[in-house]
Amino acid sequence: MIAQESLTPRETVTELDKYIVGQAAAKRSVAIALRNRWRRRQVPESLREEIAPKNIIMIGPTGVGKTEIARRLATLAQSPFIKVEASKFTEVGYVGRDVESMVRDLVELAVSMVKEEEKKRIEGLAEAYAEDRILDLLLPPGPSPLAASGPVGDNSFTLRKTDLPVTVGQPPRENATREKFRQMLRDGKLAEREVEVDLRDTKPMPMVEIMTSSGLEDMQSSLQDALGKMFPRQKKKRTMKVPEALDALTKEETDKLVDMEKVMKEALRRTEESGIIFLDEIDKIASKNGGSHGPEVSREGVQRDLLPIVEGSTVTTKYGMVKTDHILFIASGAFHVSKPSDLIPELQGRFPIRVELHSLGKDEFVRILTEPENALTKQYIALMATEGIELVFEDEAIEEMARIAVEVNQRTEEIGARRLHTVMERVLDVLSFDASERGQERFVVSAAYVREQLQDIVEDQDLSRFIL
């Protein structure tokens, strides 16, 4: 993967093109936003705090790539990324989640990300410690070669000297035997031997449920952490084969070596400096006609609760305080019923960049089926290869599937490229069911075969509404 520091906007767009077809304007906007983060870190510190991220609203129908663009961007940036639906939040006092919970969830994700990186960094050391513990079980260390010879004088001991060179705690013969066992362990010659190991009890702590509204929803995990410190996990003896014991001890040693204080500090820094929150369905909380009555009151309340988070505030988490001033917010919505101007003016001002994503047609569908690195046709070819079947899609078949997907989108609900998943499943339904019994063969999907599988459903509009 290309490092974030080296990604120019043009390189970011090129990387996004590998997975997402079209939507050049949206790709340009997120590429600039990503590069601006790197630029901000290069300016003098006195000015750095004044540069706020330029949040983005992506406007377009479902299935055109809004979520995928944000998700791939976070992968490129190697940043903590979380997707939340704005409609699940409600004003404080109503049923729903507190808006601050998305920041806490982002911090949890950042902690997991940094912890995994730290585990990979110390993986070799943890494996070495686990290997030594296994060798201690297989070949317990003997007595020390340095033995006390008795008192000299009233209050002191002298040690008997030896002319033999020794390693720490082991005479040469035992050390040689230990190294032979180490090599046998690495060669897998001890795989069938069983050992009894002391492992920490993995039984989870009792659940502590907190029936409360917003603001205290992370109290449950905090109480469990506190109980875990007050009542540390007990050791439990288990008998298992050497490879299983080695894996279990490696995990245990890894957890011991991870410096959680360092992990939490780095996770908080990443959250504040490079976190990305994707607010989906923001159009569902847009209040129409002033929002003076009914559910409109709650929708406007959610917007007002979101406002301080997006503007920049400090959120309390169990890992510490998190400032949201430099978290990048990317919002998206179809805006079929409402429009961006229905959001409260203060919130509109915090999303200065607006990008419209256009609907997808037949040409885009053909490209989606063939061009991306994770194209649907490539996925099904790989799946069928596991059964020994060489699956081949003719060009005319791909065009026919794209045409039918567009036609069904126009007749029923417009769900964009998601329609292709359903079309592909229907076309390959028979093959997928029989693949394990067919044996080695070459299966060609032609345009005629596509029409044969889908014709009845496409012609019957009522049926296609439920199946496609």
C-alpha positions, 0 to 999 in steps of 0.5 A: 500500500502506498504511504499516506504521505506520498499520496497526491490527489491524483494518486488517491483518485487512481487508487479509488479508480481500482474499486469504484467506477465513475463519480470523478467529482466525488473522488476529487473532493475526498482526495483533496480532503485527504491531502489537506490533512498531510499539508496541515501537518507540515505547517507551523504549529501555531497555524496548524490548530487553526486549520479545520478540515473541510467536511463533505456532503455527498448527494446521490441515490443509493448504490452509486458509490458514496459509502464505498468512496469513504471506506476506501479513502479510510483504507488508503489513509490508514485512519480510524474510520467508522460509518454511522447512520444519522437516523439512529440518533435522536435528541436527548430524551427520546429513544435512541443513541447519544451522538457522542457515542460515534466518537467513542466508537471511533476511539474503540476502533482506533485502539483496536487498530493500534493494538493490532499493529503493536502485536505485529511489531512484537510478534517475534519476541512473543513467539520466542518467549512462548517457545521458551515456556514450552521448552521449560515444560518439555525439558525442565531446567536443572539446578544452577551450576554455581553452588554455595560452598559454606560460610567463610567468616561469620556473615558471608558465603563464597561460591565454588568456582568452576572452570567450565563455561556456562550459559545463564542457569544451564550447564553446557550439556543441558544447553545443548539438549535444550537447543536440540529440543528447540530445533525439533519443536521448530521442525514439527517433530514434537507436534503429537506430544501433549503438555500441561500449561497454565493459561489465564482463564478466558471466561468472560467477566459477568455482564453488567447491564446499565439501563440508561439513556444517552451519555452513560452508555459506555459505563457498562464496559468501564465497570467491567474493566474495573471489575477485571482489575479488582478480580484478576483472571485466575490461572487454569491448567489445560492439557493440549498438544504442543502446537496448540499450546504454543499458539495459546502461550504466544497470544498470552505473551503478546498480551503481556508485552503490549503497552496499553498506555502507549496504545491508548495514547497513540489511538487518541492521537490518531482519532484526533488527527486523522479520524474519519466519521461517515454520516450516512442518511443525513437527509433523514434528519433534515427537518422540512417546513421549519420542523415545528411539530411531530417527529420534525422536532426530534430531527432538528434536535439531532442536528443541534446535538450533532452541531457541537461535535462537527464544529469541534468539542471535547468528548469524554471516553474511557480512554481519555478526552478526545477533541473532535476539531480535526476529525473529518466528517463525510455525510451522505444522503439521497435527498429525495424528499428533503434537500441540503438547505433543509438542514439547520444553517449552522450545520450546513456551514460546517459542510462547505463541500457538496458533491453530487453523484450521478445515477449509473447507466448501462455503460457504468454497469458493464464497467462495474462488472469487469474493471474493478479489482473486486469486480463481481465477475472476478468474485464468481470466477474465483468462487467456482474455481474452488469447485473445479469449474472454469467460469467464463463470461462472454462480453455479450452476457455482461452487457445483457446483465447490465441492460437488465439491471438498468431496466429493472431499476427503472421499472421498480426501485432505483437501487443503483449497482446493488441491483447487479448482485441480485442479477448475478445471483439469479443468473448463476443460481443453477450453477451455484447449486450444482457446482459441487456435483459437476466435477471439472468442466468449463461453463460459459455464460452467454447472453442467451443463457442470461435471458433464459434465466431472467426473462420470466422475472423481467417480464413479470413486473409484479414478480420482479418487484419482489425477486429482483 
